[in-house]
């Protein structure tokens, strides 16, 4: 489960993927396959995939214990094996690292 907290500082990677609406389902399938692999790697906390209602974008929200462990997982041959398929299916992939600075929730 995703935990967004300011007092716990895992590394957060948010990736926005753009693709044609007719390719969104296939892109999501590839991303889910990679997410299942990543979930088995050291340092993994969580991955959440979000799809836009217009069918153009997918947002991948990843939490990892630290940058080094995330980098190591990204360099694994199994992870990189299907990268070329993304190039054929997507228009743009835009990953960035973040830290949480504030959270507000509805604790009732």
Secondary structure, 3 states (H helix, E strand, C coil): CCCCCCCCCCEEEEEEEECCHHHHHHHHHHHHHHHHHHCCCCCEEEEEEEECCCCCEEEEEEEECCHHHHHHHHHCHHHHCCHHHHHHHCCEEEEEEECCCCCCCCCC
